[in-house]
Amino acid sequence: MIALRFYRIYDIGLEIDLDWLEKELAKSFLTARTSFLRVKPTSIIMDVPPLLIKMGQSSVEKEGRTFEFTVFARIFDMGAISLCFVYERNEVDFALLEETALLFPGQEGLSDMFLLYLNTLADILKPHIRGFSLSPEFYEDYTIYLMDWMDESIDPIPLLAGEKRNFSSQMREEILKGTQSYTSDDLALLSWDSALLCNPDSPTDLFDLIEFANVQVFELRYYDRELSRQMGKMYEDIVLADKLPQFQRRHKYRLIMMQLMQNNTELSEVTEKVNNLIKVTEDIYYARVYASVLKMLRSSQWSESVSHKIEVIRENYSMLSAEVHIQHSNYLEWIVIVLIAFEVIMAIVERLL
C-alpha cells in the first residue's frame, strides 16, 4: 500500500468551543475526537482533544489522470483548522508513489480544492463566532508519504525534496537528519515540509503527531505575525500621542497602555496554550518524533521571536507607565506651586489692605 497525505493549516484568530461545534457538525458530517491508539492515554496529554471531521470525497485532474481524495478536517480549540487530503493505492510500488508525489510538487494544483473545503467550514463557523476572520493565503503546508515496506534500494531524497536532481551529500544529509525508527521494520524520515513513513502497520499516531507539530509551529508563526502588527500599531499610536498637548497625551498614553495590557495578557495565554498543545510524557519514541518535527520546522526560532516581541511590548508598557507617572508628578508639582503662589498673593493682598 502507498498513500499521500496533503495538509494545510489555517487560523481564524479566535478560540472555538469544540463541544458546541461537534454537535453542530455531527448533523452533516462524521465526527470524532482525536485519540492515540498505540499508547496509554496518560502517555500523550491533550487538554482539549481536537475535533476530527470526515468531509467526504473529492477528485482532482492532473495530466490526464483523475485522483480521488478522502477529505478530513481537524479543528483545534485555539482556532486552528487543519485540512488533509488523502490519496491511497493498494499497489506496493515506490515508483508509483514517487511519480504521484512529483505530480504535486509543493502541493501544486490542490489550492482550489483546499479553498473549497475551507470555505465550507468557514460558512459553518461564521454565523456563530463573533469577529470571525480568515486569511486563506496565510497557511502552513506539509505532506506525508506512506508505504508499508522498506527497501534499501529506494532513494527517498527526490520524493522528500519534490524534484529529481543530482543532490549533493550535504543536501542529502540535511534532508535525512530527522530520521527516526522504533523497530527494525519501520522508518520515519522527517524533513522540513514533508515526511516519508515506512511502516507495515498504519502509523495513525505518527500522522497525528506530525500534524500537531505543524499546527504548533503554524500558530507560533501566526501570533508572531499578529505581534508584529500590534507592535506597528503601538509605535504609530505613540508617535501620534507625542504630537498632542500634554493633558491629551497623558490620556492617550493611558489608552495605549490599557490596550497593550489586554493584548499582552491574551497573547501570553494563547502562546502558552500553543506551546503546550500536546505533551508526550512516557513514550520515548513518540517524544523523539515530535521533538524532531518541531526541530525541523524551526519551532524554537518562532517561539523565541514571539517571546521577544511580547517582551518588547512589556518594555514599552513600562516606559509609557513611567512617562505617565512623571507627567502626573509634574502636574501635581504645578498644582502645589500654584497653591503656594496663591497663598503668597493672598498674604500680600491682606497686608496691603
Long-range contacts (C-beta under 8 A, 24 or more apart in sequence): 1-88, 1-89, 1-90, 1-91, 1-92, 1-146, 1-147, 1-148, 2-88, 2-89, 2-91, 2-92, 2-93, 2-94, 2-96, 2-97, 2-100, 2-145, 2-146, 2-147, 2-148, 3-86, 3-87, 3-88, 3-89, 3-145, 3-146, 3-147, 4-86, 4-87, 4-97, 4-100, 4-101, 4-104, 4-143, 4-144, 4-145, 4-146, 5-84, 5-85, 5-86, 5-87, 5-143, 5-144, 5-145, 5-146, 5-207, 6-69, 6-84, 6-85, 6-87, 6-104, 6-107, 6-110, 6-141, 6-143, 7-82, 7-83, 7-84, 7-140, 7-141, 7-142, 7-143, 7-144, 7-211, 7-214, 8-82, 8-83, 8-107, 8-114, 8-118, 8-139, 8-140, 8-141, 9-80, 9-81, 9-82, 9-83, 9-139, 9-140, 9-141, 9-142, 9-214, 9-215, 9-218, 10-80, 10-81, 10-82, 10-83, 10-118, 10-134, 10-135, 10-136, 10-138, 10-139, 11-79, 11-80, 11-81, 11-134, 11-135, 11-138, 11-218, 11-219, 11-222, 12-79, 12-81, 12-122, 12-125, 12-129, 12-132, 12-133, 12-134, 13-79, 13-131, 13-133, 13-222, 13-226, 14-79, 14-129, 14-131, 14-132, 14-133, 15-77, 15-78, 15-79, 15-270, 16-75, 16-76, 16-77, 16-78, 16-79, 16-125, 16-129, 17-77, 18-48, 18-50, 18-51, 18-75, 18-77, 20-128, 21-51, 21-75, 21-125, 22-51, 24-124, 24-128, 25-51, 25-53, 25-124, 29-53, 29-54, 29-55, 30-54, 34-74, 34-208, 36-205, 36-208, 37-204, 37-205, 38-205, 39-205, 39-282, 39-283, 39-286, 40-282, 42-281, 42-282, 43-280, 43-281, 43-282, 43-283, 43-286, 44-278, 44-279, 44-280, 44-281, 44-283, 44-286, 45-278, 45-279, 45-281, 46-277, 46-278, 46-279, 47-273, 47-276, 48-76, 48-77, 50-74, 50-75, 50-76, 50-77, 50-82, 51-75, 55-117, 55-120, 58-85, 58-113, 58-116, 58-117, 60-109, 60-110, 60-113, 62-103, 62-104, 62-109, 63-103, 65-103, 67-100, 69-113, 71-117, 73-117, 73-121, 74-211, 75-121, 76-215, 76-277, 78-219, 78-270, 78-273, 78-274, 78-277, 80-215, 80-218, 80-219, 81-118, 81-121, 82-211, 82-214, 82-215, 83-114, 83-117, 83-118, 84-211, 85-110, 85-113, 85-114, 92-147, 92-148, 92-149, 94-147, 94-151, 94-154, 97-145, 97-147, 97-159, 98-158, 98-159, 101-143, 101-145, 101-159, 101-162, 102-158, 102-159, 102-162, 102-163, 102-164, 104-143, 105-162, 105-163, 106-141, 106-162, 106-193, 107-141, 107-143, 138-222, 138-225, 139-218, 140-214, 140-215, 140-217, 140-218, 140-221, 141-193, 142-193, 142-194, 142-195, 142-210, 142-211, 142-214, 143-193, 143-194, 143-195, 144-194, 144-195, 144-196, 144-197, 144-207, 144-210, 145-194, 145-195, 145-196, 145-197, 146-196, 146-197, 146-198, 146-199, 146-203, 147-196, 147-197, 147-198, 148-198, 148-199, 148-200, 148-201, 148-202, 149-198, 149-200, 150-185, 150-186, 150-187, 150-198, 156-189, 156-196, 159-194, 159-196, 160-189, 160-191, 160-194, 160-195, 160-196, 161-191, 162-193, 162-194, 178-292, 178-293, 178-295, 178-296, 180-285, 180-288, 180-289, 180-292, 182-285, 188-289, 190-289, 190-292, 190-293, 190-296, 191-296, 192-296, 192-297, 192-298, 195-293, 205-286, 206-286, 206-289, 209-278, 209-280, 209-286, 209-289, 209-290, 209-293, 210-289, 210-293, 212-277, 212-278, 212-290, 213-290, 213-293, 213-294, 213-297, 213-299, 214-293, 214-297, 215-277, 216-274, 216-275, 216-277, 216-278, 216-294, 216-299, 217-294, 217-297, 217-298, 217-299, 217-302, 219-270, 219-274, 219-277, 220-271, 220-274, 220-299, 220-302, 220-303, 220-305, 220-306, 221-302, 223-267, 223-270, 223-271, 223-274, 223-306, 224-302, 224-305, 224-306, 224-309, 226-267, 227-267, 227-306, 227-309, 227-310, 227-313, 228-309, 230-263, 230-313, 231-309, 231-312, 231-313, 234-260, 234-313, 234-316, 238-316, 238-320, 246-327, 249-327, 250-324, 250-327, 250-328, 250-331, 253-320, 253-323, 253-324, 253-327, 254-324, 256-320, 257-317, 257-320, 257-321, 257-324, 260-313, 260-316, 260-317, 260-320, 261-317, 263-313, 264-310, 264-313, 264-314, 264-317, 267-306, 267-310, 268-310, 271-306, 271-307, 271-310, 275-303
